[in-house]
Amino acid sequence: MSNYAHPESLVSSQWLVDHLDDPQIRLVEVVLGASPSFGMPAYEREHIPGAVAWDYEKELQDPVRHDILDKAGIEVLLSRSGITPETTIIVYSGLSNLLATYAFWQLKINGHKPVRLLDGARQKWLDENRPTTDEIPQITPALYHAPEPDWSLRANRDDVLQSIGKAGQLLVDARTVEMYNGIDKAGTAHGGHVPGAVNLAAYPETNSDGAFKTWRVPTVRPDGTFKSAGELGAMFDTLGILSDKEITTYCVRGGLSTHAWFVLTQLLGFPRVREYDRSWAEWGNLEGVPIET
């Protein structure tokens, strides 16, 4: 696929049509709560045949610790979903696949190797009139044992703090221009960005009545599929986001920034990229940390 570093991390809608009956595949639609457009109601109305649903907030985050799943949590989730270490997991979601890349990143942390992302996300599948169903699949549980997590893929606030102003390190802010500049605080106490961060700006698309519809990111084409490796490389070169740097991505709560992490690591092959998933929801509510506007 377009000379990507890891083309095996993506599947096209046509590839998936041809492999829907493959027993070694488990499809996962990542949903967000009760949203009628990209939450459980949308999944229950229509989803790709055989897909199970994982809720971004309730199942990909621990409700007690308010953190991503630990090793035991990921084992419970994958076992309940009928997944073994040999199962190829294909994730997709609404919201330009932002929820799906968050799941992809967590699966990589927890050492699941055969995991893919559906290029073009849920919307492209629907736009192409591909098969859908409202039938909830009956899953036979498995027994999943995960290896120890690879925490080198994740950054915390201390990592971010120590990277500020350090040669060879770069922060990538995947939020909107307004959030980056501090005009929109995104519900936090403080607006702005981590000093020195580069803005890979996303923007919200709205319906005709002004209501939020979805996120648009600069790394994909109008149909939701990723731009070519050449186009992506040129974009990042222009922004000074280079493969010889140690990069940390962040946004508001981890969706936009794991999408950027996916592009950098899976499509362009950048070797040192961490995701600060607590992102501005944490940093923007801290007192005493440096912030630029």
Secondary structure, DSSP 8 states (H G I E B T S, - for coil): -TT-S-GGGEE-HHHHHHTTT-TTEEEEEEE-TT-TTTSHHHHHH-B-TT-EEEETTTTSEETTTTEE--HHHHHHHHHHTT--TT-EEEEEESGGGHHHHHHHHHHHHTT--SEEEETTHHHHHHHTT---B-----------------GGGB--HHHHHHHTT-TTEEEEE-S-HHHHTTS--TTSS--SB-TT-EE---EEEE-TTS-EEEEE-TTB-TTS-B--HHHHHHHHHHHT--TTSEEEEE-SSSHHHHHHHHIIIIIS--S-EEE-TTHHHHHTT-SS---B-
